[in-house]
Amino acid sequence: MIKEINRDPIILKMKSTPANESDLQTAQDLLDTVTANSDRCVGMAANMIGVNKTILVALIAGKYKIMINPEITDHSVEYYETEEGCLSLNGVRPAKRYKKITVSWLDEKFRNRKGTFKDFEAQIIQHEIDHFSGILI
């Protein structure tokens, strides 16, 4: 179900808790919502639809990928400075992102996954993982 975008800074700054199989509907709602906003959005964390769980959706290789309980397990020394926007906030803000990251996560069937991402895909994932800690750009 497509959900309204949360713009409440109090909720957005709350830390997220790990997701479990009872949160699969939230993962689907997140996918539906990011898809409905695909003209202006490449990723979304669950708190952006008002649910403080560690679930994100990111545009990877041209398709939205659900990541449940993702963790960055390694990153490059190299980073870059950029500007990012967020549907939950107005405008753009500076951000510092690693050029390459390795991430472990659970997919929508709760299977363990691991992948390495670089450049813009890495940037998307890092932005959404920041949401889990209540970090806003």
N, C-alpha and C positions, 0 to 999 in steps of 0.2 A: 504494500500500500504506500502511495506517495504521501510523505509527511511534510509538515510545515518546517521551514528552516528556523532553527533556534538562534535567536540573536541576544539572549539574556546572558550578560557577562558573568553573572553569579554562577549559573549552571555551567557555562563554558569553562570556568576556572576551576571547577571541581575535578578531583582526580577520578579516573575511571577504574572500575573493578574488572577482574577477569571475567570473560564470557564463558558460558557452558552451553550444553545442547539445548537448554530451555530458552536460549537467546537466539535461536535460528530465525525466528520471525523478525527480530530486529535486523539481522543481517539481510533478509529479503527486503524489508522496508527501506533499508539504507541503499541497497542496489536499485530499487524502484525510484527512490528520490534522486539519487545521483544521475540516473538515466534520464529522468524527466528534466533535469537541469544541465544536460550534457552540452548545451550550447554555451555554457558559462562556467562549467565545473569539470575538473579532471580527477577529483578525489573528495572523499567525505569520511569523517569519523562519526561514530554513533552519537556522540554528544551534540553534534550538529542537528540531530533530530530529537534531542532531548533525552537520550538514553545514555547513561554514564557506564558504558561497557567498552572493553577494548576490542572493538570491531571497526575495521576500516574497509573502504572500497577505493581502489586506485586504478587509473587507466594504465594498463600495461600491455604493450604490443597491440594497441588499438582496441583492446577489450577490457571491460571492467572486471577486476579480480577482487573477490572477497578475501580478506585476511582476518582471521580470528586470533586474538592474543598474540599479535606479531611482536617480535623482539629483534632489534638490530644486534647481531652477534659479532659483527666485524665492520670496519669502515676504513676507507683510505685515509692517508695522512692529508692528501690534497682536499681542499675545499674551495668553494667560491662564494662570493657575496652576490646576492640577487635581491629582487623585490618580489613579494608575493601578495596576492589578494586572497580573500576568504569570503564565502557566501554569508558567513555569520557576522562579518565586520564590513564596515565601509572603507573604501580606499585600499591602498597598497602600503606595505611596510617593508623595511629591509630585513633580510634573513641571511644567515650563514649556513651553508649546506655542504656535506661531504659529497664528493664527486661519485663515489662508489660505496655501496653498502651491501652487506650480506644479512638476510632476514630469515628467521625461522617463524613459522606460523602454522595454524590449523586451517584447513580449507572448510568449505561448507558441509563436508561429510566427516569432519573432525579427524582428518588424516594429517599427519605431520608433513610439512612442506618446508623446503629451504630453497632460497634463490639469491642470486647476486644481481643487483640493479645498479645502473649508472645514470649519470646526467639527470635529465628531466624526470625519469621514472623514480630515481632515488630521491629526488627533491620532493615529489608528491608524497611518497611514503613517509619521509622524515617530517613533513608538515603535518600529516595526519597523526603520526605517532606522538608528536608534540601535544596534540589535543588531549591525549590520554592523561598527560601530566598537568593539564590545565594551562599549558603554555599557549598563549595567543601571539601571533606575529604582530 
